[in-house]
Amino acid sequence: MALSQGAVRRLLGYLTHYRLSFWLAVTLMALSAVFQSVLPVIMGKATDEIVAGNRAGLEESVLFLLVFVVLMFASGMLGQRIFAKVSQQALFDLRTSLFSRMQDLSLNFFDRQPIGELMSRVTSDIDVIDQFFSNSFQNVMQAVVSIVVVTAFMLWLSLSLTLLVYTVLFALLVFIWIVSHISGPIFTSLQEHLSRLNGYAEEHIEGQKVVLAFMQEGRSVDEFSAISKQAAQAGGRASFTALVTLPASTSTANLQSVLLLVVGGILVIHGRIELGLLVSFLGLSRGITGPLAHVFTSYSMLLNAIAGAGRVFSILDEEPAVADPPGAPAMPPLHGDVVFDHVDFAYVPGRTVLSDNSFHAGPGQVFGLCGPTGAGKSTIINILTRYYDIQKGAISIDGTNIASVQQDTLRIQVAQVLQVPFLFSDTIMENLRYARRDATDEECIAAAEQAGAHGFIMAQPDGYQTFLSDGGAGSLSQGQRQMLTIARAMVANPRLLILDEATSNVDTRTEKLINGGLLKLQEGKTSFIIAHRLATIRHADTILVINKGEIIERGSHDELMGKKGFYHTMFMSQFRGKLSGVAGID
């Protein structure tokens, strides 16, 4: 329950952040509750006037009833309207805080979180909080305020009858408290099952081509059904709260009315109280059981929102694994002198990926990185851009240790072209400008021309203003999308360039077109090229051959070929493969 209480307090904190509006809404709700509580009192007075045969007094009571009904409606509607605005603003703040925190977190957080799970936090968990803020919470607040006000009126009229009413309510509250302790963990389990379900669905829809290729449709359906069944079972257990609380509150209201009629009737018969007082109490008691019914109806939604909030707050409480030192300065403008000094790195403690790596890349030099899959090539790039912090050694650029400066001021001076081109669902022009938001249209067009992309861009329906849905997957080829990412890197105008197998997913003809843009992009920049096809790094000033996390050979292409070592074996293996493909031999 400590976690639930903490989640509730934090959720309320988002609401009470807007103190003036929040308390104005509460005040209006309290006024509405006061006007509503006055109505049963006036009805009791009217009853006494009827018994006494006082027509003038009855007419006066009816007039007051009409006035207070209008006041109750007006104050209640205005309070609800203000509260609705506050609720939506609080939800906006929470949603924005969540997305902002996810933008700040380091890559290792995303490494251990399935994308579907994270999307569930942003969508499903926020949705259940939205439903509670937008619908139930206003009713709950109005109900709580009404119960407090009505209780005050009841105590003013009769202490003994108030105690009678609350004797019954106390039993109901104990029952609900027990149910909440049982149901709370169930709602948390439900959100976790729904998160798994959403993650599975997203992953398999995205990978539908693979599912079809390996004829795994039946298996996918079976696995989805199994997860869905678990979610349905958790949902069934969670709905127990709503199924139990509403009938319990209804039964309590009826029992309470019966007790009031019996006890109050006896008191009226013996002349201890007036009939009007009993009528007033019957009306006021409904002013407690009615709001309680609203609270209990919303109770399952409250538990669901608490479960969702707990999962959202778990992300908000995450701290970036890679953090800037206190008072860290900005990275000075780069010249591109890169030094790795005896660097060790492990993604997971105790499982070393890079061991004692040292090299020096001078400004403007081109460094090629090659080696078997899993050797550590991409890891070198990941720590050079400080996506991860190293465990031992130092990495410096132009004599500045990159761990001592602000991360964003380092990365803004580094451009990357990745193996799989990624474009946003936006216009071609905005995708190019993504690298530098203040870039002009002319600069973006010039970069596209240098990258060899201008021709096919102008062939699009709206040229540079063509909207790319799904990142251009349906309208552009793989090679065209890669050309756009090269043009985007040119717009960034970096001093340090990283090419991570930028041509490995295209055919040889397209690769030649792309290489023209890449060579222009590399001009005057310190460049690191991860290569699967070794021919793409033959021009590199230095080639680092990496195996099992260590640099085992280094030198130019000609020097490495002359050594007839690991690099020579890899290159000749690829060369023979090409010859075999051309000759049709094994």
MILO-882057 format. One record per residue (C-alpha): y, x, z. Coordinates in pm, whole numbers, always signed. Last residue first. Layout:
// MILO-882057
{{Y; X; Z}}
...
// end
This chain:
// MILO-882057
{{-2310; +3214; -5561}}
{{-2193; +3202; -5923}}
{{-1967; +2962; -6114}}
{{-1757; +3245; -6254}}
{{-1423; +3105; -6135}}
{{-1553; +2986; -5796}}
{{-1746; +3310; -5743}}
{{-1433; +3513; -5821}}
{{-1234; +3308; -5572}}
{{-1499; +3351; -5303}}
{{-1518; +3722; -5377}}
{{-1145; +3750; -5306}}
{{-1177; +3549; -4984}}
{{-1456; +3778; -4857}}
{{-1263; +4079; -4980}}
{{-965; +3980; -4770}}
{{-1169; +3917; -4456}}
{{-1361; +4246; -4483}}
{{-1044; +4445; -4554}}
{{-878; +4286; -4253}}
{{-1165; +4383; -4022}}
{{-1179; +4746; -4140}}
{{-1160; +4916; -4477}}
{{-873; +5137; -4352}}
{{-723; +5146; -4703}}
{{-705; +4767; -4712}}
{{-507; +4777; -4390}}
{{-259; +5030; -4528}}
{{-218; +4839; -4855}}
{{-153; +4511; -4677}}
{{+96; +4671; -4439}}
{{-5; +4768; -4087}}
{{-179; +4636; -3777}}
{{-535; +4610; -3652}}
{{-710; +4480; -3337}}
{{-434; +4269; -3194}}
{{-615; +4089; -2912}}
{{-680; +3723; -2833}}
{{-1037; +3712; -2958}}
{{-936; +3860; -3294}}
{{-587; +3920; -3427}}
{{-488; +4120; -3734}}
{{-113; +4178; -3732}}
{{+34; +4235; -4077}}
{{+355; +4435; -4113}}
{{+619; +4438; -4388}}
{{+468; +4121; -4532}}
{{+428; +4103; -4912}}
{{+50; +4051; -4895}}
{{+110; +3760; -4656}}
{{+29; +3468; -4890}}
{{-272; +3653; -5037}}
{{-436; +3630; -4695}}
{{-499; +3259; -4732}}
{{-531; +3152; -4370}}
{{-186; +3274; -4287}}
{{+47; +3260; -3990}}
{{+382; +3390; -4110}}
{{+639; +3530; -3869}}
{{+982; +3590; -4018}}
{{+1286; +3790; -3911}}
{{+1547; +3652; -4145}}
{{+1750; +3807; -4426}}
{{+1566; +3619; -4700}}
{{+1276; +3421; -4555}}
{{+1398; +3082; -4686}}
{{+1424; +3218; -5039}}
{{+1063; +3337; -5017}}
{{+957; +3000; -4877}}
{{+1120; +2807; -5160}}
{{+935; +3010; -5422}}
{{+619; +2984; -5214}}
{{+633; +2604; -5241}}
{{+605; +2605; -5619}}
{{+322; +2858; -5608}}
{{+143; +2653; -5342}}
{{+169; +2344; -5559}}
{{-32; +2522; -5829}}
{{-282; +2660; -5576}}
{{-351; +2324; -5410}}
{{-195; +2219; -5083}}
{{-313; +2211; -4720}}
{{-290; +2585; -4644}}
{{+67; +2621; -4768}}
{{+265; +2623; -4440}}
{{-5; +2807; -4246}}
{{+243; +2823; -3954}}
{{+564; +2959; -4101}}
{{+804; +3073; -3828}}
{{+1160; +3184; -3900}}
{{+1415; +3358; -3679}}
{{+1783; +3379; -3771}}
{{+1799; +3010; -3853}}
{{+2002; +2826; -4121}}
{{+1895; +2483; -3990}}
{{+1954; +2343; -4341}}
{{+1697; +2594; -4469}}
{{+1440; +2458; -4221}}
{{+1500; +2107; -4359}}
{{+1453; +2240; -4713}}
{{+1116; +2382; -4605}}
{{+1027; +2046; -4444}}
{{+1123; +1873; -4771}}
{{+903; +2109; -4970}}
{{+615; +2022; -4738}}
{{+663; +1651; -4811}}
{{+654; +1728; -5182}}
{{+333; +1930; -5143}}
{{+157; +1653; -4950}}
{{+258; +1402; -5215}}
{{+539; +1154; -5162}}
{{+552; +773; -5169}}
{{+286; +649; -4924}}
{{+295; +933; -4674}}
{{+676; +947; -4680}}
{{+706; +966; -4300}}
{{+549; +626; -4251}}
{{+831; +470; -4451}}
{{+1060; +719; -4622}}
{{+1389; +551; -4709}}
{{+1547; +678; -5029}}
{{+1909; +778; -4960}}
{{+1859; +1122; -5117}}
{{+1767; +960; -5446}}
{{+1759; +583; -5423}}
{{+1450; +503; -5634}}
{{+1307; +860; -5611}}
{{+1339; +1083; -5918}}
{{+1642; +1251; -5757}}
{{+1415; +1369; -5474}}
{{+1158; +1497; -5725}}
{{+1415; +1727; -5883}}
{{+1596; +1836; -5568}}
{{+1281; +1967; -5394}}
{{+1269; +2324; -5527}}
{{+1346; +2468; -5183}}
{{+1675; +2612; -5306}}
{{+1773; +2275; -5452}}
{{+1683; +2098; -5129}}
{{+1898; +2345; -4933}}
{{+2194; +2281; -5166}}
{{+2147; +1905; -5122}}
{{+2151; +1940; -4743}}
{{+2463; +2158; -4752}}
{{+2640; +1910; -4982}}
{{+2549; +1618; -4757}}
{{+2714; +1800; -4466}}
{{+2525; +1951; -4172}}
{{+2657; +1841; -3831}}
{{+2317; +1714; -3713}}
{{+2137; +2038; -3787}}
{{+1759; +2028; -3839}}
{{+1756; +1647; -3861}}
{{+1997; +1671; -4155}}
{{+1704; +1707; -4396}}
{{+1531; +1399; -4253}}
{{+1864; +1215; -4262}}
{{+1902; +1289; -4634}}
{{+1546; +1179; -4713}}
{{+1614; +846; -4541}}
{{+1430; +750; -4225}}
{{+1074; +712; -4101}}
{{+1050; +1069; -3978}}
{{+889; +1357; -4164}}
{{+607; +1581; -4048}}
{{+448; +1839; -4275}}
{{+104; +1953; -4154}}
{{+80; +2332; -4153}}
{{+417; +2374; -3986}}
{{+752; +2504; -4109}}
{{+948; +2630; -3811}}
{{+1311; +2721; -3756}}
{{+1441; +2929; -3465}}
{{+1807; +2942; -3357}}
{{+1799; +2599; -3189}}
{{+1487; +2718; -3009}}
{{+1668; +2984; -2808}}
{{+1964; +2772; -2699}}
{{+1717; +2496; -2607}}
{{+1521; +2722; -2377}}
{{+1815; +2838; -2167}}
{{+1784; +3210; -2093}}
{{+1584; +3435; -1857}}
{{+1234; +3367; -1994}}
{{+1350; +3486; -2340}}
{{+1405; +3839; -2205}}
{{+1711; +3965; -2392}}
{{+1686; +4301; -2574}}
{{+1756; +4154; -2917}}
{{+1465; +3917; -2858}}
{{+1241; +3983; -2561}}
{{+889; +3885; -2462}}
{{+755; +4026; -2136}}
{{+427; +4115; -1969}}
{{+199; +3885; -1771}}
{{+133; +3515; -1725}}
{{+330; +3385; -2024}}
{{+536; +3069; -2018}}
{{+463; +2796; -2274}}
{{+676; +2630; -2541}}
{{+868; +2953; -2516}}
{{+941; +2991; -2889}}
{{+757; +3327; -2880}}
{{+499; +3166; -2651}}
{{+398; +2907; -2908}}
{{+412; +3158; -3194}}
{{+166; +3392; -3022}}
{{-52; +3089; -2947}}
{{-59; +3002; -3316}}
{{-233; +3332; -3390}}
{{-469; +3330; -3090}}
{{-812; +3405; -3243}}
{{-909; +3037; -3248}}
{{-990; +3041; -3619}}
{{-1046; +3396; -3737}}
{{-754; +3635; -3796}}
{{-412; +3656; -3953}}
{{-51; +3700; -3851}}
{{+201; +3827; -4108}}
{{+529; +3982; -3997}}
{{+833; +3981; -4227}}
{{+1120; +4204; -4117}}
{{+1482; +4089; -4117}}
{{+1559; +4230; -3774}}
{{+1277; +4453; -3646}}
{{+942; +4324; -3526}}
{{+789; +4519; -3237}}
{{+434; +4473; -3111}}
{{+234; +4444; -2787}}
{{-53; +4215; -2689}}
{{-237; +4287; -2360}}
{{-472; +3985; -2370}}
{{-407; +3650; -2532}}
{{-627; +3344; -2466}}
{{-724; +3420; -2105}}
{{-925; +3147; -1930}}
{{-858; +3199; -1555}}
{{-566; +2960; -1538}}
{{-569; +2718; -1836}}
{{-337; +2777; -2131}}
{{-376; +3151; -2072}}
{{-139; +3432; -2172}}
{{-115; +3810; -2142}}
{{+168; +4011; -2302}}
{{+181; +4392; -2296}}
{{+541; +4403; -2428}}
{{+610; +4172; -2724}}
{{+941; +4276; -2884}}
{{+1148; +4079; -3138}}
{{+1470; +4209; -3302}}
{{+1595; +3899; -3486}}
{{+1974; +3923; -3487}}
{{+2002; +3618; -3267}}
{{+2324; +3462; -3141}}
{{+2321; +3494; -2759}}
{{+2073; +3276; -2567}}
{{+2268; +3062; -2321}}
{{+2283; +3172; -1959}}
{{+2037; +3064; -1686}}
{{+2216; +2933; -1376}}
{{+1889; +2846; -1203}}
{{+1597; +2972; -1416}}
{{+1505; +2743; -1706}}
{{+1183; +2550; -1668}}
{{+848; +2562; -1847}}
{{+598; +2346; -1657}}
{{+842; +2056; -1679}}
{{+826; +1838; -1365}}
{{+642; +1509; -1359}}
{{+792; +1247; -1125}}
{{+915; +1029; -1414}}
{{+561; +1041; -1552}}
{{+405; +915; -1228}}
{{+690; +666; -1208}}
{{+563; +491; -1521}}
{{+208; +467; -1385}}
{{+330; +331; -1051}}
{{+561; +89; -1232}}
{{+269; -56; -1428}}
{{+72; -119; -1108}}
{{+381; -265; -940}}
{{+442; -489; -1244}}
{{+84; -617; -1230}}
{{+118; -684; -857}}
{{+441; -875; -922}}
{{+285; -1068; -1211}}
{{+2; -1174; -980}}
{{+259; -1285; -723}}
{{+471; -1489; -960}}
{{+290; -1815; -883}}
{{+289; -1713; -517}}
{{+666; -1670; -514}}
{{+725; -1995; -701}}
{{+492; -2177; -456}}
{{+691; -2020; -172}}
{{+1004; -2170; -327}}
{{+848; -2519; -309}}
{{+696; -2467; +36}}
{{+1033; -2379; +188}}
{{+1266; -2640; +39}}
{{+979; -2887; +74}}
{{+1019; -2835; +446}}
{{+1386; -2923; +405}}
{{+1306; -3262; +255}}
{{+1059; -3355; +528}}
{{+1303; -3219; +785}}
{{+1587; -3441; +657}}
{{+1363; -3748; +665}}
{{+1262; -3664; +1024}}
{{+1627; -3623; +1120}}
{{+1712; -3957; +959}}
{{+1446; -4131; +1167}}
{{+1634; -4019; +1481}}
{{+1461; -3807; +1742}}
{{+1305; -3856; +2088}}
{{+1302; -4237; +2057}}
{{+932; -4270; +2135}}
{{+863; -4404; +1785}}
{{+1074; -4125; +1630}}
{{+885; -3854; +1823}}
{{+550; -4004; +1721}}
{{+664; -4015; +1360}}
{{+776; -3652; +1379}}
{{+435; -3540; +1503}}
{{+238; -3743; +1248}}
{{+483; -3723; +958}}
{{+552; -3353; +1019}}
{{+180; -3276; +1041}}
{{+109; -3463; +716}}
{{+396; -3290; +536}}
{{+271; -2945; +648}}
{{-80; -3022; +534}}
{{+51; -3120; +191}}
{{+266; -2807; +159}}
{{-23; -2588; +278}}
{{-257; -2737; +20}}
{{-6; -2659; -254}}
{{+38; -2302; -127}}
{{-338; -2246; -120}}
{{-383; -2399; -465}}
{{-121; -2153; -600}}
{{-250; -1848; -416}}
{{-616; -1865; -516}}
{{-613; -1883; -897}}
{{-313; -1652; -920}}
{{-486; -1386; -709}}
{{-824; -1431; -881}}
{{-648; -1343; -1208}}
{{-698; -975; -1119}}
{{-1077; -1012; -1108}}
{{-1079; -1172; -1450}}
{{-842; -908; -1585}}
{{-1071; -631; -1457}}
{{-1363; -800; -1636}}
{{-1157; -838; -1953}}
{{-1052; -472; -1940}}
{{-1416; -364; -1900}}
{{-1512; -590; -2191}}
{{-1237; -439; -2405}}
{{-1374; -90; -2336}}
{{-1724; -202; -2443}}
{{-1588; -394; -2743}}
{{-1395; -91; -2863}}
{{-1710; +121; -2835}}
{{-1914; -134; -3029}}
{{-1646; -181; -3295}}
{{-1612; +194; -3343}}
{{-1990; +234; -3365}}
{{-2009; -34; -3632}}
{{-1730; +122; -3837}}
{{-1887; +469; -3818}}
{{-1961; +503; -4189}}
{{-1871; +874; -4194}}
{{-1597; +836; -4456}}
{{-1493; +496; -4318}}
{{-1426; +631; -3970}}
{{-1253; +937; -4117}}
{{-1021; +713; -4322}}
{{-955; +498; -4016}}
{{-822; +793; -3815}}
{{-486; +636; -3732}}
{{-655; +304; -3663}}
{{-912; +487; -3452}}
{{-656; +667; -3238}}
{{-434; +363; -3188}}
{{-724; +137; -3088}}
{{-868; +391; -2844}}
{{-530; +450; -2680}}
{{-460; +78; -2649}}
{{-798; +16; -2486}}
{{-763; +313; -2254}}
{{-422; +186; -2143}}
{{-561; -165; -2096}}
{{-833; -21; -1872}}
{{-575; +171; -1670}}
{{-354; -137; -1640}}
{{-649; -342; -1514}}
{{-746; -75; -1259}}
{{-394; -88; -1114}}
{{-422; -465; -1101}}
{{-753; -437; -915}}
{{-603; -190; -667}}
{{-348; -456; -561}}
{{-592; -750; -554}}
{{-776; -682; -228}}
{{-472; -587; -26}}
{{-279; -874; -184}}
{{-550; -1127; -90}}
{{-531; -1027; +277}}
{{-153; -1065; +277}}
{{-188; -1403; +106}}
{{-416; -1531; +385}}
{{-181; -1404; +654}}
{{+109; -1576; +478}}
{{-83; -1906; +462}}
{{-162; -1899; +835}}
{{+205; -1826; +910}}
{{+311; -2118; +691}}
{{+122; -2368; +909}}
{{+280; -2243; +1230}}
{{+610; -2215; +1041}}
{{+643; -2593; +998}}
{{+563; -2664; +1363}}
{{+806; -2393; +1476}}
{{+1080; -2561; +1270}}
{{+993; -2899; +1425}}
{{+1042; -2753; +1774}}
{{+1368; -2571; +1690}}
{{+1535; -2879; +1546}}
{{+1849; -2929; +1331}}
{{+2005; -2579; +1347}}
{{+1663; -2416; +1318}}
{{+1595; -2621; +1006}}
{{+1928; -2524; +851}}
{{+1861; -2153; +911}}
{{+1512; -2192; +767}}
{{+1661; -2352; +455}}
{{+1894; -2054; +408}}
{{+1620; -1793; +447}}
{{+1375; -1985; +226}}
{{+1638; -2035; -43}}
{{+1724; -1664; -55}}
{{+1355; -1577; -94}}
{{+1304; -1841; -364}}
{{+1611; -1736; -563}}
{{+1491; -1375; -551}}
{{+1139; -1477; -653}}
{{+1266; -1690; -939}}
{{+1482; -1404; -1065}}
{{+1189; -1165; -1029}}
{{+950; -1387; -1221}}
{{+1112; -1408; -1561}}
{{+1302; -1113; -1706}}
{{+1224; -856; -1436}}
{{+854; -951; -1418}}
{{+806; -972; -1792}}
{{+995; -646; -1840}}
{{+780; -472; -1578}}
{{+471; -591; -1766}}
{{+624; -468; -2092}}
{{+713; -124; -1950}}
{{+348; -69; -1866}}
{{+231; -190; -2208}}
{{+485; -2; -2423}}
{{+601; +337; -2293}}
{{+304; +388; -2061}}
{{+62; +267; -2330}}
{{+216; +512; -2575}}
{{+132; +792; -2331}}
{{-233; +683; -2312}}
{{-254; +653; -2690}}
{{-119; +1007; -2728}}
{{-396; +1143; -2506}}
{{-246; +1339; -2215}}
{{-361; +1696; -2131}}
{{-188; +1872; -2420}}
{{+115; +1645; -2383}}
{{+185; +1788; -2038}}
{{+119; +2141; -2165}}
{{+393; +2088; -2423}}
{{+668; +2085; -2162}}
{{+846; +1774; -2039}}
{{+1210; +1705; -2124}}
{{+1146; +1455; -2404}}
{{+902; +1267; -2179}}
{{+1174; +1246; -1914}}
{{+1417; +1094; -2166}}
{{+1159; +835; -2273}}
{{+1099; +731; -1912}}
{{+1467; +733; -1816}}
{{+1552; +521; -2121}}
{{+1291; +262; -2031}}
{{+1407; +252; -1670}}
{{+1775; +227; -1763}}
{{+1710; -49; -2017}}
{{+1502; -235; -1758}}
{{+1790; -213; -1511}}
{{+2030; -344; -1778}}
{{+1793; -630; -1852}}
{{+1765; -721; -1484}}
{{+2142; -705; -1430}}
{{+2201; -942; -1722}}
{{+1937; -1184; -1594}}
{{+2093; -1167; -1247}}
{{+2432; -1269; -1385}}
{{+2278; -1566; -1564}}
{{+2068; -1667; -1262}}
{{+2375; -1663; -1038}}
{{+2575; -1872; -1287}}
{{+2293; -2127; -1317}}
{{+2246; -2154; -939}}
{{+2619; -2186; -867}}
{{+2661; -2465; -1125}}
{{+2343; -2657; -1034}}
{{+2405; -2650; -657}}
{{+2770; -2750; -704}}
{{+2670; -3047; -925}}
{{+2404; -3160; -677}}
{{+2653; -3112; -392}}
{{+2904; -3351; -549}}
{{+2642; -3616; -629}}
{{+2499; -3608; -276}}
{{+2850; -3628; -126}}
{{+2915; -3946; -322}}
{{+2580; -4093; -207}}
{{+2666; -4013; +157}}
{{+3007; -4187; +125}}
{{+2840; -4494; -19}}
{{+2593; -4500; +271}}
{{+2873; -4471; +528}}
{{+3055; -4762; +368}}
{{+2738; -4971; +365}}
{{+2660; -4924; +737}}
{{+2343; -5133; +794}}
{{+2240; -4912; +1090}}
{{+1902; -4840; +932}}
{{+2073; -4773; +599}}
{{+2326; -4544; +767}}
{{+2042; -4357; +940}}
{{+1874; -4306; +605}}
{{+2203; -4186; +454}}
{{+2226; -3925; +731}}
{{+1874; -3806; +647}}
{{+1968; -3794; +277}}
{{+2278; -3591; +370}}
{{+2059; -3341; +557}}
{{+1811; -3335; +266}}
{{+2103; -3250; +28}}
{{+2262; -2984; +250}}
{{+1972; -2749; +183}}
{{+2035; -2755; -193}}
{{+2405; -2678; -139}}
{{+2309; -2387; +87}}
{{+2047; -2265; -164}}
{{+2303; -2272; -447}}
{{+2542; -2078; -225}}
{{+2268; -1822; -155}}
{{+2199; -1789; -528}}
{{+2570; -1734; -588}}
{{+2571; -1463; -320}}
{{+2260; -1300; -468}}
{{+2423; -1293; -813}}
{{+2741; -1143; -669}}
{{+2524; -893; -481}}
{{+2360; -774; -801}}
{{+2679; -773; -1007}}
{{+2864; -559; -754}}
{{+2569; -335; -674}}
{{+2462; -239; -1025}}
{{+2233; +38; -898}}
{{+2077; -242; -694}}
{{+1854; -329; -988}}
{{+1723; +23; -1064}}
{{+1676; +78; -691}}
{{+1469; -239; -672}}
{{+1215; -72; -899}}
{{+1217; +234; -674}}
{{+1164; +26; -362}}
{{+881; -168; -527}}
{{+709; +153; -640}}
{{+734; +297; -288}}
{{+588; -19; -142}}
{{+303; -5; -392}}
{{+235; +364; -319}}
{{+233; +298; +54}}
{{+0; +0; +0}}
// end
